[in-house]
Amino acid sequence: MMHNNTIVVLGAGESGTGAAILAKKKGFSVFVSDAGTISATYKQLLNDNAISYEEGTHTTDLIFQAKEIIKSPGIPEKAPLIQQVKSLGISVISELEFAARYTNAKLICITGSNGKTTTTLLTYHILKQAGLHVGLAGNVGKSFALQVANETYDYYVIEISSFQLDDMYDFKADIAVLLNITPDHLDRYEYTFQNYINSKFRILQNMNSHDSFIYCNDDEVLIRELQQRTIVPHTFGYTTTNDSSQTGYLDSNTIHVKTPQKENLSMSVYDMLLKGKHNYGNTMAAAIAAQIVDIKNEQIRESLRTFSGVEHRLEKLSYTVRGVEFINDSKATNVNSTWYALESMDDNVIWIAGGTDKGNEYDSLYELATAKVKALVCLGVDNTKLIESFTGKIPVITEAKSMKEAVTKAYKLAQKGDTVLLSPCCASFDLFKNYIDRGLQFKQEVRNL
């Protein structure tokens, strides 16, 4: 029997299960519905908390009785079930929207097309090393809702995707970070870039003049949009040029960060473990956020000295095979991420790419691919677009239908001193559970060589 205070959660992954547990703790009647198979771990959590659930189907008679629906970010807005729910006037929100109602913690929220995870983990690392009581949530870490249910953190550092932002309405960041905006997930946005841009800018909604907004002053799309919008919070720009008018800037291999009422933080890039110009930007964004929450410069410096990066993001494997180096960049699920990867490579790259196309346009990669890539191994169910795009630009193009086949072919094409780079440019869902599964399989197959 459903009640008029029933919360229905669609999707029983990390976010959905956490949202269900929080809703139950707050006195709601809760029902979880997942059209797929629920993992044993999440089933156990639901059972332990006496939460009703179903898998392999959506029972609409039950779902349509909900007071409110918390939707997994993986379910698109255009899904027939969501359209039906909205036509009935039932509110559909994200896990982050729901959880934020029940915490007074300061929220540091990070979005962008690229660099979100690195910046989120680095910001969390700085705050934690400084002794703050801080949680890590969103696309990384544990469910935000589950932590709100079980913890009393003073701060959360939250990585937020456009999909999550789409279902957030009253949520408010105390510090918002927008790293960049490049075409991504256009299949979810009617293949219209402006729709995706608008989604990213939802991170600023409800912010007031006491809040802070950190952004990259190098991003043309971002700057154009800022000129057309009214920005309410305090703004802090950073740049990888030597423009000292910005809050953060890069000058002669030294980053500088200075927010109002703070001493200038200067640090040589050679003293940081994170490398690459894009990572210097990510570092400045994290350092600005840390200064805003009043962390001392020396504590920030020490954290930057010890933070080594993110698994599956330009992760250099610790071993070579007969002089061939292997780099796992499975997290590069869009063109811009792969551009950064190729840009950071030397010549003689054997590139493994492919997967579920999200409306990609590969033009921006042509120059780098022509200059640096010896061979392309297309790993996906349908590689037609990738092959057509790079024929004539890369000397050797071949296909693979499994990670084992891709790694074997790439290794055979490589010579001593070459680099095999997994940087897919695409989503993973045609052959893998997710980018993590794809990256782990890559590392395992390299070990098997």
PLY file of the C-alpha trace (Angstrom):
ply
format ascii 1.0
element vertex 449
property float x
property float y
property float z
element edge 448
property int vertex1
property int vertex2
end_header
0.00 0.00 0.00
1.48 3.34 -1.10
0.98 6.47 1.01
0.77 10.10 0.00
4.17 10.68 1.61
5.77 8.06 -0.62
9.13 8.73 -2.25
9.87 6.57 -5.26
13.52 6.15 -6.21
14.24 5.18 -9.81
17.55 3.37 -10.07
19.22 1.43 -7.26
22.86 2.33 -7.74
25.04 4.34 -5.36
22.95 7.52 -5.52
19.54 5.82 -5.56
20.23 3.51 -2.65
21.63 6.38 -0.60
18.59 8.54 -1.38
16.25 5.70 -0.36
18.00 5.28 2.99
17.89 9.02 3.72
14.20 9.20 2.76
13.41 6.28 5.06
15.28 7.96 7.94
13.28 11.13 7.36
10.00 9.28 7.77
8.92 8.78 4.18
7.42 5.60 2.81
10.01 4.51 0.22
9.83 2.31 -2.87
12.83 1.66 -5.14
12.35 0.59 -8.75
15.18 -0.46 -11.08
14.58 -1.71 -14.62
17.92 -3.54 -14.49
19.51 -5.88 -11.97
20.31 -4.51 -8.53
23.78 -5.46 -7.27
24.05 -7.68 -4.19
25.70 -4.85 -2.23
22.80 -2.45 -2.76
20.18 -5.16 -2.20
21.76 -5.82 1.17
21.60 -2.12 2.07
17.94 -1.92 1.06
17.09 -5.08 3.00
19.00 -3.88 6.08
16.91 -0.71 6.04
13.59 -2.52 5.35
13.09 -0.66 2.06
10.77 -2.17 -0.56
12.23 -2.55 -4.04
11.79 -4.20 -7.42
14.25 -5.02 -10.19
13.94 -5.91 -13.85
10.78 -3.84 -14.26
9.00 -0.59 -13.42
5.54 -1.10 -11.89
3.89 2.10 -13.05
0.79 1.67 -10.84
3.06 2.05 -7.82
5.39 4.69 -9.29
2.54 6.99 -10.31
1.36 7.20 -6.68
4.57 8.91 -5.57
4.60 12.28 -3.85
8.05 12.84 -5.35
10.47 10.85 -7.49
14.24 10.78 -7.09
15.72 9.82 -10.44
19.07 8.26 -11.26
21.11 10.68 -13.42
21.52 7.85 -15.94
17.82 7.94 -16.85
17.27 10.52 -19.61
14.58 13.19 -19.44
13.04 11.87 -22.66
12.51 8.35 -21.25
8.80 7.50 -21.65
8.41 6.76 -17.93
9.76 10.18 -16.95
7.52 11.89 -19.50
4.50 10.05 -18.07
5.44 10.95 -14.50
5.84 14.64 -15.34
2.53 14.71 -17.22
0.91 13.67 -13.93
2.50 16.62 -12.15
4.80 14.51 -9.98
8.04 16.27 -9.01
11.23 14.61 -10.33
14.49 15.54 -8.61
18.08 14.31 -8.23
19.63 12.66 -5.21
21.72 15.81 -4.63
18.62 18.02 -4.60
16.94 15.74 -2.05
19.96 15.34 0.23
20.74 19.08 0.33
17.43 19.67 2.13
18.77 17.87 5.18
22.25 19.31 5.71
23.62 22.67 6.85
27.13 21.84 5.68
28.98 24.19 3.32
28.82 22.82 -0.21
31.76 23.18 -2.61
30.34 22.09 -5.98
32.48 21.38 -9.03
31.35 20.90 -12.62
32.74 21.24 -16.14
33.20 19.07 -19.20
36.71 18.02 -18.20
38.79 17.92 -15.04
35.87 17.58 -12.58
37.14 14.48 -10.81
40.74 15.68 -10.51
39.66 19.06 -9.15
37.11 17.52 -6.79
39.55 14.99 -5.35
42.29 17.60 -5.03
39.98 20.06 -3.25
38.83 17.29 -0.90
42.46 16.28 -0.30
43.41 19.85 0.67
40.46 20.27 3.05
40.97 16.88 4.65
44.72 17.39 5.08
43.95 20.74 6.73
41.86 18.92 9.34
38.39 20.01 8.21
35.47 17.62 8.75
34.68 17.06 5.10
32.78 14.56 2.94
33.32 13.65 -0.71
30.21 13.12 -2.83
28.48 13.34 -6.20
30.11 11.50 -9.08
32.94 10.41 -6.78
32.99 9.10 -3.25
29.95 7.75 -1.44
26.37 8.83 -2.04
25.75 12.38 -0.82
22.37 11.30 0.58
23.83 8.33 2.44
26.42 10.57 4.07
23.79 13.13 5.03
21.82 10.26 6.60
24.76 8.92 8.60
27.30 11.74 9.08
27.47 15.34 10.29
30.15 16.87 8.07
30.86 20.60 8.09
31.81 20.62 4.40
31.11 18.54 1.31
33.12 18.63 -1.90
30.73 17.48 -4.63
31.42 16.61 -8.24
28.27 17.38 -10.22
27.45 16.29 -13.77
25.09 18.07 -16.14
22.66 15.15 -15.73
22.48 15.80 -11.98
22.15 19.56 -12.47
19.16 19.02 -14.75
17.12 17.70 -11.82
18.21 20.30 -9.25
15.98 23.28 -8.45
16.37 24.61 -4.88
19.90 23.25 -4.34
22.47 25.96 -3.65
26.24 25.83 -3.72
28.26 27.93 -1.29
31.26 27.71 -3.60
30.67 26.79 -7.26
33.50 25.85 -9.63
32.93 25.79 -13.40
36.09 24.50 -15.10
35.19 24.57 -18.80
32.40 23.85 -21.27
33.06 21.82 -24.41
30.56 19.74 -26.43
29.66 16.57 -24.52
26.59 14.37 -24.00
24.89 16.12 -26.90
22.76 13.01 -27.43
21.06 13.97 -24.13
20.61 17.61 -25.18
18.87 17.30 -28.55
22.30 17.70 -30.19
22.18 21.39 -29.26
25.30 22.73 -27.57
23.46 25.67 -25.97
21.18 23.26 -24.10
24.25 21.61 -22.59
25.75 25.03 -21.73
22.53 26.03 -19.98
22.66 22.82 -17.98
26.18 23.53 -16.74
25.23 27.05 -15.66
22.54 25.65 -13.38
25.35 25.25 -10.83
24.94 29.00 -10.17
21.21 28.88 -9.45
20.09 30.24 -6.06
23.57 31.55 -5.17
23.69 34.87 -3.33
26.19 37.68 -2.88
27.84 35.92 0.06
28.73 32.91 -2.11
31.72 32.37 -4.40
32.04 31.40 -8.06
35.37 30.13 -9.44
35.80 29.84 -13.20
38.41 29.41 -15.93
39.08 32.67 -17.74
40.68 30.76 -20.66
37.46 29.07 -21.76
35.88 31.03 -24.63
32.43 29.51 -24.27
32.39 30.17 -20.55
33.53 33.79 -20.91
30.96 34.48 -23.66
28.18 33.12 -21.46
29.35 35.09 -18.41
29.08 38.30 -20.43
25.46 37.49 -21.23
24.35 36.51 -17.73
23.92 38.24 -14.38
26.33 36.63 -11.95
25.30 37.16 -8.32
28.10 35.54 -6.23
31.66 36.87 -5.88
33.70 35.82 -8.91
37.24 34.41 -8.95
38.84 33.78 -12.34
41.99 31.81 -13.07
44.12 31.41 -16.16
47.05 29.35 -17.41
48.51 32.54 -18.92
50.52 35.19 -17.05
47.52 37.53 -16.65
48.11 38.73 -13.10
44.72 40.50 -13.01
43.14 37.09 -12.39
42.82 35.48 -8.95
44.99 32.60 -10.18
47.56 32.69 -12.96
50.61 30.85 -14.30
53.86 32.71 -14.81
57.23 31.14 -15.67
56.24 27.67 -14.40
54.92 29.13 -11.15
51.28 29.23 -10.16
50.02 32.24 -8.20
46.77 32.39 -6.25
45.56 35.37 -4.25
42.02 35.88 -3.00
41.06 39.04 -1.07
42.43 39.23 2.47
44.88 36.42 1.70
48.62 36.33 1.19
49.77 35.40 -2.32
50.28 31.64 -2.74
53.14 30.92 -5.15
54.35 27.44 -6.03
56.57 26.00 -8.74
54.84 23.44 -10.95
57.95 21.29 -10.50
57.02 20.88 -6.83
53.59 19.44 -7.71
52.89 15.84 -8.69
50.08 16.83 -11.08
51.47 17.73 -14.51
50.08 19.31 -17.67
48.75 22.81 -18.30
45.13 21.73 -17.83
46.05 20.33 -14.41
47.68 23.60 -13.41
44.29 25.20 -14.04
42.56 22.50 -11.97
45.10 23.11 -9.21
44.43 26.84 -9.15
40.67 26.23 -8.95
41.17 23.94 -5.94
43.62 26.35 -4.28
41.22 29.28 -4.68
38.43 27.24 -3.07
40.79 26.32 -0.23
41.73 29.96 0.38
38.05 30.93 0.43
37.41 28.45 3.26
40.41 29.96 5.07
43.00 27.22 4.73
46.55 28.45 5.22
48.84 28.66 2.20
51.44 26.31 3.66
48.78 23.65 4.18
47.64 24.11 0.58
51.23 23.81 -0.68
51.81 20.63 1.28
48.66 19.07 -0.17
49.69 20.02 -3.72
53.05 18.34 -3.13
51.40 15.03 -2.21
48.36 14.73 -4.53
49.20 12.32 -7.36
46.06 12.36 -9.49
43.09 10.18 -10.40
42.90 6.54 -11.42
41.86 6.08 -15.07
42.83 9.68 -15.94
46.17 9.81 -17.76
47.31 7.07 -15.40
50.78 5.91 -16.40
51.07 2.22 -15.59
53.99 1.46 -13.31
55.45 -1.11 -15.68
56.48 -1.25 -19.33
56.42 -4.30 -21.58
59.55 -4.65 -23.73
60.04 -0.90 -23.68
56.44 -0.04 -24.55
54.69 2.34 -22.14
50.97 2.05 -21.34
48.68 4.88 -20.22
45.15 4.36 -18.94
42.95 7.36 -19.77
39.65 5.47 -19.68
37.97 8.44 -18.02
38.39 10.43 -21.26
34.82 9.96 -22.45
34.67 13.02 -24.71
36.72 14.65 -27.46
38.15 17.44 -25.31
39.48 15.03 -22.69
41.26 13.04 -25.40
42.63 16.28 -26.87
44.37 16.94 -23.52
45.70 13.39 -23.51
47.12 13.52 -27.03
48.48 17.01 -26.45
50.50 15.73 -23.48
51.98 12.79 -25.43
55.25 12.59 -27.32
55.24 11.11 -30.83
54.74 7.40 -31.60
51.38 6.78 -29.97
49.28 3.67 -30.50
45.84 5.02 -29.65
42.92 2.87 -28.46
39.62 4.73 -28.86
35.93 4.08 -29.37
32.73 3.16 -27.60
29.28 4.73 -27.50
29.33 7.91 -29.58
27.70 10.91 -27.87
27.43 13.13 -30.91
31.20 13.56 -31.17
32.91 15.74 -33.75
36.56 14.73 -34.09
37.88 17.71 -36.10
39.78 19.20 -33.17
41.85 15.99 -32.86
42.98 15.79 -36.50
46.17 17.86 -36.14
47.35 16.06 -33.01
46.43 12.64 -34.38
48.26 13.26 -37.63
51.37 14.47 -35.82
51.54 11.93 -33.00
49.52 8.77 -33.67
51.09 5.83 -35.54
48.08 3.56 -35.30
44.47 3.65 -34.11
42.76 0.63 -32.57
38.99 1.19 -32.66
37.39 -0.55 -29.69
33.61 -0.62 -29.95
30.51 -2.30 -31.31
30.19 0.24 -34.13
33.42 1.99 -35.15
32.16 3.43 -38.45
32.31 7.11 -37.49
35.73 6.82 -35.89
37.18 5.00 -38.90
35.68 7.47 -41.39
36.97 10.43 -39.37
40.61 9.29 -39.18
41.11 7.44 -42.47
43.89 9.27 -44.30
45.08 10.97 -41.11
46.45 7.96 -39.20
48.56 5.44 -41.16
47.16 2.26 -39.57
43.57 1.76 -38.39
42.25 -1.54 -37.09
39.27 -2.76 -35.03
38.78 -4.75 -31.82
35.66 -6.08 -30.13
37.14 -6.74 -26.68
39.79 -5.19 -24.45
41.97 -8.27 -24.79
41.92 -7.96 -28.57
42.55 -4.20 -28.42
45.55 -4.45 -26.08
47.02 -7.38 -28.06
46.71 -5.53 -31.37
48.09 -2.29 -29.93
51.09 -4.10 -28.43
51.87 -5.84 -31.73
51.75 -2.49 -33.53
54.07 -0.85 -30.99
57.86 -0.75 -30.96
60.27 -0.05 -28.12
59.85 3.58 -27.02
56.21 3.81 -28.20
53.22 4.55 -25.97
49.93 2.68 -26.00
47.27 5.17 -24.95
43.73 4.15 -24.00
41.81 7.43 -24.39
38.43 6.39 -25.75
36.72 9.71 -26.58
33.43 7.89 -26.08
31.19 6.44 -23.39
31.88 2.86 -22.34
28.44 1.30 -22.28
28.59 -0.70 -25.52
31.19 -3.17 -24.21
31.77 -2.26 -20.55
29.81 -1.49 -17.38
31.41 1.96 -17.12
34.73 3.75 -17.63
36.11 2.14 -14.44
35.41 -1.35 -15.75
37.02 -0.38 -19.05
40.14 0.99 -17.32
40.50 -2.01 -15.02
40.20 -4.41 -17.95
42.87 -2.42 -19.80
45.28 -2.69 -16.88
44.58 -6.39 -16.48
45.15 -7.14 -20.16
48.43 -5.20 -20.10
49.52 -7.29 -17.12
48.61 -10.41 -19.11
50.91 -9.53 -22.01
0 1
1 2
2 3
3 4
4 5
5 6
6 7
7 8
8 9
9 10
10 11
11 12
12 13
13 14
14 15
15 16
16 17
17 18
18 19
19 20
20 21
21 22
22 23
23 24
24 25
25 26
26 27
27 28
28 29
29 30
30 31
31 32
32 33
33 34
34 35
35 36
36 37
37 38
38 39
39 40
40 41
41 42
42 43
43 44
44 45
45 46
46 47
47 48
48 49
49 50
50 51
51 52
52 53
53 54
54 55
55 56
56 57
57 58
58 59
59 60
60 61
61 62
62 63
63 64
64 65
65 66
66 67
67 68
68 69
69 70
70 71
71 72
72 73
73 74
74 75
75 76
76 77
77 78
78 79
79 80
80 81
81 82
82 83
83 84
84 85
85 86
86 87
87 88
88 89
89 90
90 91
91 92
92 93
93 94
94 95
95 96
96 97
97 98
98 99
99 100
100 101
101 102
102 103
103 104
104 105
105 106
106 107
107 108
108 109
109 110
110 111
111 112
112 113
113 114
114 115
115 116
116 117
117 118
118 119
119 120
120 121
121 122
122 123
123 124
124 125
125 126
126 127
127 128
128 129
129 130
130 131
131 132
132 133
133 134
134 135
135 136
136 137
137 138
138 139
139 140
140 141
141 142
142 143
143 144
144 145
145 146
146 147
147 148
148 149
149 150
150 151
151 152
152 153
153 154
154 155
155 156
156 157
157 158
158 159
159 160
160 161
161 162
162 163
163 164
164 165
165 166
166 167
167 168
168 169
169 170
170 171
171 172
172 173
173 174
174 175
175 176
176 177
177 178
178 179
179 180
180 181
181 182
182 183
183 184
184 185
185 186
186 187
187 188
188 189
189 190
190 191
191 192
192 193
193 194
194 195
195 196
196 197
197 198
198 199
199 200
200 201
201 202
202 203
203 204
204 205
205 206
206 207
207 208
208 209
209 210
210 211
211 212
212 213
213 214
214 215
215 216
216 217
217 218
218 219
219 220
220 221
221 222
222 223
223 224
224 225
225 226
226 227
227 228
228 229
229 230
230 231
231 232
232 233
233 234
234 235
235 236
236 237
237 238
238 239
239 240
240 241
241 242
242 243
243 244
244 245
245 246
246 247
247 248
248 249
249 250
250 251
251 252
252 253
253 254
254 255
255 256
256 257
257 258
258 259
259 260
260 261
261 262
262 263
263 264
264 265
265 266
266 267
267 268
268 269
269 270
270 271
271 272
272 273
273 274
274 275
275 276
276 277
277 278
278 279
279 280
280 281
281 282
282 283
283 284
284 285
285 286
286 287
287 288
288 289
289 290
290 291
291 292
292 293
293 294
294 295
295 296
296 297
297 298
298 299
299 300
300 301
301 302
302 303
303 304
304 305
305 306
306 307
307 308
308 309
309 310
310 311
311 312
312 313
313 314
314 315
315 316
316 317
317 318
318 319
319 320
320 321
321 322
322 323
323 324
324 325
325 326
326 327
327 328
328 329
329 330
330 331
331 332
332 333
333 334
334 335
335 336
336 337
337 338
338 339
339 340
340 341
341 342
342 343
343 344
344 345
345 346
346 347
347 348
348 349
349 350
350 351
351 352
352 353
353 354
354 355
355 356
356 357
357 358
358 359
359 360
360 361
361 362
362 363
363 364
364 365
365 366
366 367
367 368
368 369
369 370
370 371
371 372
372 373
373 374
374 375
375 376
376 377
377 378
378 379
379 380
380 381
381 382
382 383
383 384
384 385
385 386
386 387
387 388
388 389
389 390
390 391
391 392
392 393
393 394
394 395
395 396
396 397
397 398
398 399
399 400
400 401
401 402
402 403
403 404
404 405
405 406
406 407
407 408
408 409
409 410
410 411
411 412
412 413
413 414
414 415
415 416
416 417
417 418
418 419
419 420
420 421
421 422
422 423
423 424
424 425
425 426
426 427
427 428
428 429
429 430
430 431
431 432
432 433
433 434
434 435
435 436
436 437
437 438
438 439
439 440
440 441
441 442
442 443
443 444
444 445
445 446
446 447
447 448
